[in-house]
Amino acid sequence: MAKVTAIIDIGSNSARIAIFRRTSRYGFYLIEEHKSRMRISENSYHNGGVLQQAAIERALGTLRGFLKIAQELGARKILCVATSAVRDAPNKSEFVSLVRSCLGLSVKVISGEKEAFYGAVAVSNLLPYPDGITIDIGGGSCECAHIVGGKIETLTSLNIGTIRLKELFFDKNAPISKAITFIKDALKNLPDSMQSVRVFGIGGTIRAISKAIMGLQDYPLTTLHAFEYNPQQYKQFYKKIYSATTTQQLANLGISEERFDNIRGGALIFSLLLEHFQSQQVVTSGVGVREGVFLSDLLRSCNFTFPHGFNPSLRSLIDRFSVQDSRSKLTASYALWLFDLLQPLHHLDAQFKPHLKTSARLIYIGAALNFYQSHKHSSYFLANGLNYGYTHRSRILIAFLVEFYGGKKPPNRDRYESLVSLLPDYHCVEWLCVLLGIADAVAVNVHSATFELKNNTIQIITNQDTYLLREALAPLYLPNGLAINIQWLEG
């Protein structure tokens, strides 16, 4: 597979290009993304679906610009897909031929089921939950996929979308009841088996709603990918959006200006789908068709899924920034050993072992930027670089441990309070920092050691000189009642 791959997605409302760089067999990261509101579907829905000349001209200009960006970034492979507006257009063949002749770009017009599949591939690989239903609200259609145990079970495409509703109902000031009837008729095509307490929300409409809800919650992060909430608490909020009659009302609800003209239809579709699925949790997805196309190419030889236990963001960070990989592996090994050994003292749930392991594996990556204050650099990399496969709670806990492990004082309580809604209780954070600090000191200073626990005292046994280890451990903060004893087996 190419080192740099560009994916172009021609949607009904907007077109996007996403460019990915591979760091290893499965490790990758996004290096650039651009969006154009080229509106390929403009004025098509009340003209029999025919793509209009002005929209086609905008599309050619957009795609020409996208190709220039891809070439400048060294993309060796460019994959372009088109969705609802183009696949429904009677003149789609003429459009595809024009793009090929003018730009040398092959456009693959995908079916609604294939569009749903790509969204599901992205979600099942890049969000942290194995079960749920995807809802991808586009300009002309809405795609749903049922994912069970990480496997894609059912794919459905519905002819309801934000621009379609805008042109058929909202632009004509039709009663909202007519749009509701139109949507509910479409929902009859959903299989009865498609029910889930969890929904994965894909697309710009759902991200815009999630961003507004973040503002209502005074949420401590700005990252939309993997942001989750209970939709039952926001039924009236959805209604305020789709019932709004002025742009000022939408602005007051936290909706960005670029969404003013199509958010109402999207909110109505989303609200009715959540009601239909009886969902209790929305997990916002920052990934969708583009990532699905990329992953389908990357993972085509392994059933469109990463190997068990593999995380592309973790692998990418190690590939790009790890300066002490063998040492970090040793630190992770010691940290897990200490977790199990000290279980009678800390009483932490085993669910926190993966967080401790990941923190240890990525503990030194900040040194790639600057050795001084590398703890803080590492923490920033982790908070912002563990994009895929982690909940917000996991990301913040891992970053927090790396920032505050090995200190002379307990973890910073002021910083803790600002993130209290995402972090576990302070006792848990405190102990995980201690375990990571001890493991790091041993890995750095003696390399080889064994551990025992006797009367609330950790016995560190090694056959290497312990002078530097004693210096490193002496100022380390320890919870009340815990002590450390070092045994040097000389000779």
C-alpha positions as MATLAB code, in Angstrom:
seq = 'MAKVTAIIDIGSNSARIAIFRRTSRYGFYLIEEHKSRMRISENSYHNGGVLQQAAIERALGTLRGFLKIAQELGARKILCVATSAVRDAPNKSEFVSLVRSCLGLSVKVISGEKEAFYGAVAVSNLLPYPDGITIDIGGGSCECAHIVGGKIETLTSLNIGTIRLKELFFDKNAPISKAITFIKDALKNLPDSMQSVRVFGIGGTIRAISKAIMGLQDYPLTTLHAFEYNPQQYKQFYKKIYSATTTQQLANLGISEERFDNIRGGALIFSLLLEHFQSQQVVTSGVGVREGVFLSDLLRSCNFTFPHGFNPSLRSLIDRFSVQDSRSKLTASYALWLFDLLQPLHHLDAQFKPHLKTSARLIYIGAALNFYQSHKHSSYFLANGLNYGYTHRSRILIAFLVEFYGGKKPPNRDRYESLVSLLPDYHCVEWLCVLLGIADAVAVNVHSATFELKNNTIQIITNQDTYLLREALAPLYLPNGLAINIQWLEG';
ca = [
       0.000    0.000    0.000;
       1.144    3.553   -0.720;
       2.964    5.444    2.041;
       0.662    8.447    1.535;
      -2.946    7.917    0.437;
      -5.555   10.570   -0.358;
      -9.286    9.880   -0.054;
     -11.813   12.192   -1.708;
     -15.475   11.985   -0.712;
     -18.005   13.782   -2.920;
     -21.056   14.184   -0.721;
     -24.341   15.836   -1.549;
     -23.601   18.905    0.537;
     -19.818   19.063    0.730;
     -16.706   17.395   -0.588;
     -13.711   16.476    1.544;
     -10.214   15.221    1.061;
      -8.383   13.346    3.805;
      -4.710   12.441    3.432;
      -3.177    9.661    5.524;
       0.446    8.685    6.062;
       1.349    5.151    7.079;
       4.038    4.709    9.741;
       4.176    0.887    9.635;
       2.091   -2.041    8.389;
      -1.060   -0.855   10.149;
       0.016    2.337   11.912;
      -1.134    5.586   10.318;
      -2.187    9.140   11.041;
      -4.052   11.938    9.297;
      -1.701   14.554    7.855;
      -4.190   16.895    6.197;
      -7.909   17.368    5.612;
      -9.880   19.921    3.627;
     -13.568   20.545    3.094;
     -15.407   22.393    0.333;
     -19.101   23.255    0.412;
     -19.412   22.641   -3.306;
     -23.078   21.570   -3.074;
     -23.108   19.084   -5.940;
     -26.806   18.454   -5.142;
     -27.915   22.105   -5.275;
     -31.274   22.461   -7.069;
     -31.200   18.813   -8.111;
     -33.955   17.388   -5.912;
     -36.711   19.488   -7.490;
     -35.224   18.887  -10.965;
     -35.587   15.121  -11.059;
     -32.226   14.599   -9.363;
     -30.289   15.980  -12.355;
     -26.931   17.541  -11.418;
     -27.017   21.198  -12.418;
     -24.326   22.850  -14.526;
     -23.298   25.387  -11.880;
     -22.832   22.604   -9.316;
     -20.784   20.553  -11.788;
     -18.496   23.521  -12.444;
     -17.975   23.972   -8.696;
     -17.190   20.279   -8.403;
     -14.514   20.461  -11.094;
     -12.888   23.421   -9.372;
     -12.965   21.700   -5.996;
     -11.542   18.429   -7.292;
      -8.815   20.241   -9.226;
      -7.745   21.936   -5.981;
      -7.900   18.678   -4.021;
      -5.655   16.931   -6.557;
      -3.078   19.694   -6.282;
      -3.002   19.311   -2.478;
      -2.663   15.534   -2.732;
       0.199   15.759   -5.203;
       2.047   18.354   -3.111;
       1.903   15.991   -0.111;
       3.248   13.066   -2.106;
       0.106   10.945   -2.349;
       0.859    7.873   -4.432;
      -2.709    6.647   -4.320;
      -5.884    8.735   -4.692;
      -9.263    7.115   -4.143;
     -12.409    9.107   -4.908;
     -15.981    8.098   -4.066;
     -19.288    9.830   -4.707;
     -22.438    9.240   -2.696;
     -26.164   10.020   -2.737;
     -26.538   13.049   -5.037;
     -24.338   11.593   -7.757;
     -25.657    8.026   -7.552;
     -29.250    9.299   -7.805;
     -28.511   11.631  -10.716;
     -29.754   10.616  -14.195;
     -26.625   12.346  -15.594;
     -24.118   10.694  -13.242;
     -22.302    8.931  -16.104;
     -21.743   12.245  -17.870;
     -20.388   13.751  -14.631;
     -18.010   10.840  -13.994;
     -16.751   10.947  -17.606;
     -16.230   14.717  -17.415;
     -14.140   14.436  -14.250;
     -12.033   11.696  -15.817;
     -11.440   13.583  -19.067;
     -10.774   16.965  -17.455;
      -8.801   15.890  -14.374;
      -7.699   12.309  -14.940;
      -9.495   11.317  -11.759;
     -11.607    8.166  -11.517;
     -14.758    8.644   -9.450;
     -16.358    5.544   -7.976;
     -20.085    6.052   -7.453;
     -20.961    3.869   -4.464;
     -24.309    2.406   -3.482;
     -26.072    3.370   -0.272;
     -25.203   -0.003    1.254;
     -21.526    0.456    0.368;
     -21.594    3.915    1.914;
     -23.050    2.394    5.088;
     -20.341   -0.282    4.979;
     -17.523    2.263    4.796;
     -18.941    4.166    7.763;
     -19.232    0.939    9.722;
     -15.643   -0.109    8.920;
     -14.403    3.248   10.212;
     -16.465    3.110   13.398;
     -15.798   -0.540   14.236;
     -12.032    0.029   13.974;
     -11.632    3.568   15.314;
     -14.165    3.942   18.141;
     -13.781    2.129   21.487;
     -17.049    0.164   21.516;
     -17.818   -3.113   19.694;
     -21.622   -2.797   19.530;
     -24.024   -0.193   18.222;
     -25.784    1.298   15.213;
     -24.173    3.867   12.946;
     -26.228    6.855   11.827;
     -24.596    8.784    8.992;
     -26.756   11.739    7.976;
     -25.661   13.215    4.675;
     -27.153   15.757    2.334;
     -29.178   13.315    0.269;
     -29.347   10.100    2.246;
     -28.882    8.528    5.645;
     -26.940    5.317    6.145;
     -27.229    2.905    9.083;
     -25.214   -0.174    9.967;
     -25.693   -2.576   12.853;
     -22.391   -3.611   14.461;
     -22.365   -6.542   16.900;
     -19.167   -7.676   18.581;
     -17.143   -5.627   16.116;
     -18.789   -7.397   13.158;
     -20.982   -5.597   10.629;
     -24.370   -7.356   10.640;
     -26.828   -5.182    8.672;
     -26.493   -2.317    6.169;
     -29.314    0.062    5.209;
     -29.550    3.282    3.195;
     -32.516    5.647    3.432;
     -33.376    8.443    1.008;
     -33.557   11.120    3.698;
     -30.883   13.793    4.038;
     -30.395   17.390    5.084;
     -30.375   18.979    1.615;
     -33.150   16.727    0.363;
     -35.382   17.838    3.263;
     -34.288   21.449    2.871;
     -35.339   21.616   -0.785;
     -38.490   19.503   -0.430;
     -39.867   20.972    2.806;
     -37.978   23.699    4.679;
     -37.350   25.963    1.658;
     -41.064   25.776    0.911;
     -42.081   26.548    4.507;
     -44.060   23.316    4.571;
     -45.514   22.235    7.928;
     -43.001   20.270    9.998;
     -45.570   17.469   10.166;
     -45.061   16.770    6.446;
     -41.308   16.348    6.900;
     -41.935   14.078    9.892;
     -44.299   11.906    7.845;
     -41.738   11.745    5.010;
     -38.999   10.603    7.415;
     -41.172    8.087    9.251;
     -42.194    6.524    5.942;
     -38.509    6.041    5.149;
     -37.841    4.527    8.574;
     -40.234    1.696    7.738;
     -37.433    0.309    5.559;
     -35.242   -0.336    8.609;
     -35.082   -3.994    9.715;
     -36.921   -4.773   12.957;
     -33.731   -6.376   14.290;
     -31.881   -3.058   14.112;
     -32.138   -1.973   17.753;
     -29.382   -0.834   20.096;
     -28.899    1.220   23.230;
     -25.840    2.786   21.566;
     -25.679    4.900   18.432;
     -22.527    5.989   16.610;
     -23.171    9.416   15.128;
     -21.388   10.096   11.823;
     -21.365   13.223    9.678;
     -21.346   16.987    9.973;
     -24.909   17.361   11.273;
     -24.367   15.075   14.248;
     -20.944   16.578   14.989;
     -22.503   20.059   14.993;
     -25.168   18.925   17.462;
     -22.543   17.245   19.666;
     -20.426   20.389   19.650;
     -23.424   22.415   20.829;
     -24.120   19.876   23.587;
     -20.474   20.089   24.687;
     -21.039   23.803   25.156;
     -24.173   23.176   27.213;
     -22.220   20.792   29.450;
     -19.186   23.066   29.767;
     -17.269   19.960   28.735;
     -13.522   20.058   29.584;
     -12.355   18.847   26.142;
     -12.924   20.109   22.603;
     -12.351   16.756   20.874;
     -15.535   15.564   19.153;
     -14.404   12.041   18.239;
     -15.656    9.629   20.951;
     -17.606   12.339   22.815;
     -20.612   10.591   24.312;
     -23.854   11.598   25.975;
     -27.352   10.365   26.809;
     -29.741   11.534   24.048;
     -32.776   11.131   26.298;
     -31.631   14.266   28.116;
     -31.593   16.341   24.923;
     -34.913   15.595   23.228;
     -36.101   19.163   23.757;
     -32.780   20.504   22.504;
     -33.181   18.623   19.213;
     -36.714   20.016   18.939;
     -35.466   23.579   19.478;
     -33.042   23.096   16.575;
     -35.478   21.668   14.024;
     -38.219   24.096   15.090;
     -36.001   27.200   14.836;
     -37.286   29.861   12.461;
     -34.319   32.260   12.464;
     -30.561   31.941   12.206;
     -30.231   33.871   15.461;
     -32.174   31.151   17.250;
     -29.761   28.557   15.865;
     -26.755   30.667   16.883;
     -28.161   30.951   20.404;
     -28.318   27.150   20.507;
     -24.602   26.907   19.713;
     -24.944   25.943   16.045;
     -22.164   27.208   13.792;
     -23.026   29.505   10.888;
     -22.050   27.035    8.179;
     -24.786   24.687    9.423;
     -27.607   27.212    9.556;
     -29.243   26.252    6.272;
     -29.385   22.473    6.721;
     -29.161   21.659   10.434;
     -32.918   21.686   10.991;
     -33.589   18.756    8.691;
     -30.589   16.901   10.092;
     -31.725   17.393   13.690;
     -35.207   16.169   12.795;
     -33.863   13.029   11.111;
     -31.499   12.349   14.018;
     -34.214   12.843   16.624;
     -36.612   10.449   14.903;
     -33.918    7.810   14.379;
     -32.904    7.930   18.048;
     -36.548    7.510   18.979;
     -36.897    4.604   16.549;
     -33.813    2.813   17.883;
     -34.687    3.592   21.542;
     -31.059    4.608   22.072;
     -29.608    5.573   25.448;
     -26.109    6.594   24.347;
     -24.735    8.633   21.451;
     -21.035    8.225   20.686;
     -19.902   10.957   18.316;
     -17.700    9.800   15.463;
     -15.071   12.026   13.910;
     -14.546    9.365   11.250;
     -16.764    8.144    8.457;
     -16.755    7.270    4.774;
     -13.258    8.648    4.069;
     -11.627    6.663    6.859;
     -13.704    3.658    5.868;
     -12.429    3.798    2.291;
      -8.842    4.115    3.555;
      -9.199    1.252    6.050;
     -10.934   -0.986    3.511;
      -7.841   -0.611    1.344;
      -5.405   -0.973    4.248;
      -7.153   -3.972    5.824;
      -8.420   -5.731    2.719;
      -6.336   -8.855    3.458;
      -7.554   -9.240    7.072;
     -11.343   -9.013    6.821;
     -11.411   -5.209    7.222;
     -10.382   -5.271   10.877;
      -7.153   -4.672   12.784;
      -5.396   -7.619   14.450;
      -6.710   -8.310   17.959;
      -5.376   -5.823   20.483;
      -3.866   -3.511   17.863;
      -4.429    0.234   18.085;
      -3.304    2.392   15.129;
      -2.872    5.600   17.150;
      -0.674    3.933   19.768;
       1.396    2.270   17.035;
       1.721    5.520   15.096;
       2.936    7.449   18.165;
       5.529    4.774   18.914;
       6.646    4.691   15.268;
       7.050    8.462   15.085;
       8.226    9.522   18.532;
       9.551    6.620   20.603;
      13.181    7.265   21.585;
      13.450    4.520   24.238;
      11.254    1.687   22.971;
      13.067   -1.179   24.724;
      13.068    0.751   28.001;
       9.385    1.641   27.742;
       8.542   -2.039   27.185;
      10.459   -2.876   30.360;
       8.682   -0.083   32.237;
       5.326   -1.458   31.108;
       6.282   -4.956   32.250;
       7.339   -3.711   35.695;
       4.250   -1.513   36.059;
       1.904   -4.444   35.423;
       3.903   -6.658   37.785;
       3.615   -4.028   40.517;
      -0.108   -3.573   39.871;
      -0.748   -7.261   40.561;
       1.697   -7.447   43.474;
       0.187   -4.457   45.291;
      -3.456   -5.344   44.655;
      -4.010   -6.052   48.400;
      -3.033   -2.437   49.107;
      -4.547   -0.374   46.288;
      -7.677   -2.510   45.575;
      -7.929   -1.086   42.044;
     -10.066   -2.750   39.410;
      -8.163   -4.669   36.726;
      -9.834   -2.430   34.099;
      -7.081    0.126   34.807;
      -4.219   -2.190   33.810;
      -4.462   -1.292   30.082;
      -4.257    2.416   30.988;
      -1.161    1.769   33.062;
       0.424   -0.300   30.297;
      -0.256    2.312   27.610;
       1.093    5.085   29.827;
       4.297    3.115   30.352;
       4.704    2.287   26.654;
       4.416    5.956   25.704;
       6.062    7.479   28.744;
       9.142    8.845   26.958;
       7.747   10.068   23.635;
       7.850   13.726   24.713;
      11.641   13.597   24.599;
      11.339   13.527   20.811;
      10.315   17.179   21.100;
      12.578   18.216   23.978;
      14.113   16.291   26.866;
      13.398   19.073   29.334;
       9.815   18.898   30.628;
       9.358   15.775   28.541;
       6.617   14.621   30.952;
       4.457   17.524   29.828;
       5.322   17.021   26.172;
       4.428   13.322   26.436;
       1.142   14.157   28.143;
       0.192   16.608   25.391;
       1.059   14.080   22.687;
      -1.129   11.483   24.373;
      -4.109   13.746   25.060;
      -4.110   14.840   21.420;
      -2.597   11.861   19.617;
      -4.533    8.861   20.942;
      -7.254    9.685   18.455;
      -8.610    6.257   17.648;
      -9.990    3.468   19.797;
      -9.969    5.286   23.142;
     -12.743    6.847   25.164;
     -12.183   10.408   26.367;
     -11.829    9.039   29.891;
      -9.068    6.652   28.824;
      -7.163    9.295   26.872;
      -7.201   11.790   29.709;
      -6.246    9.227   32.351;
      -3.278    8.008   30.292;
      -2.106   11.570   29.628;
      -2.575   12.522   33.295;
      -0.486    9.581   34.549;
       2.376   10.428   32.224;
       2.352   14.067   33.305;
       2.362   13.430   37.059;
       4.075   10.070   37.666;
       7.278    9.921   39.697;
       6.764   13.194   41.552;
       7.821   14.241   45.023;
       4.205   15.219   45.728;
       0.842   13.603   44.985;
      -0.653   14.282   41.529;
      -1.741   17.895   41.070;
      -5.152   18.216   42.726;
      -5.943   21.530   41.018;
      -5.452   19.968   37.604;
      -7.405   16.929   38.766;
     -10.422   19.029   39.737;
     -10.619   20.593   36.281;
     -10.912   17.103   34.759;
     -12.887   15.436   37.544;
     -15.786   14.557   35.235;
     -13.478   12.412   33.103;
     -11.004   10.955   35.612;
     -11.594    8.128   38.106;
     -11.457    8.876   41.828;
      -8.314   10.468   43.236;
      -7.248    7.320   45.091;
      -7.058    5.458   41.774;
      -5.085    8.194   40.012;
      -2.700    8.524   42.944;
      -1.880    4.809   43.019;
      -1.457    4.490   39.255;
       1.022    7.394   39.313;
       2.979    5.666   42.102;
       3.106    2.347   40.235;
       4.280    4.061   37.069;
       6.896    6.093   38.965;
       8.436    3.047   40.655;
       8.434    1.035   37.415;
      10.141    3.873   35.557;
      12.831    4.324   38.237;
      13.693    0.626   38.168;
      13.708    0.365   34.350;
      15.983    3.411   34.004;
      18.476    2.664   36.790;
      18.946   -1.091   37.171;
      17.189   -2.627   34.174;
      16.792   -6.082   35.727;
      14.925   -6.653   38.999;
      12.288   -8.712   40.780;
       9.631   -7.576   43.254;
       8.132   -8.961   46.442;
       5.659   -7.538   48.959;
       6.308   -7.999   52.693;
       4.411   -6.128   55.406;
       3.374   -3.253   53.106;
       6.964   -2.909   51.897;
       7.993   -3.442   48.284;
      11.167   -5.500   48.120;
      13.148   -4.651   44.972;
      15.780   -7.314   44.370;
      18.537   -6.833   41.788;
      22.071   -7.980   41.080;
      23.102   -4.554   39.722;
      24.510   -1.571   41.551;
      21.606    0.194   43.277;
      23.121    3.612   43.979;
      21.245    5.469   41.223;
      18.048    3.552   41.935;
      18.148    4.586   45.600;
      18.649    8.211   44.548;
      15.708    8.000   42.134;
      13.335    6.375   44.631;
      14.249    8.425   47.710;
      12.155   11.521   46.864;
       9.299    9.563   45.248;
       5.885   10.218   46.763;
       4.360    7.065   48.283;
       0.851    6.600   49.721;
       0.611    6.340   53.498;
       1.839    3.002   54.809;
       3.775    1.980   51.691;
       7.555    1.630   51.871;
      10.337    0.462   49.568;
      13.337   -1.699   50.432;
      16.124   -2.406   47.948;
      18.240   -5.552   48.062;
      21.463   -5.577   46.037;
      22.660   -9.124   45.466;
      26.343   -8.232   44.983;
      28.484  -10.660   43.038;
];
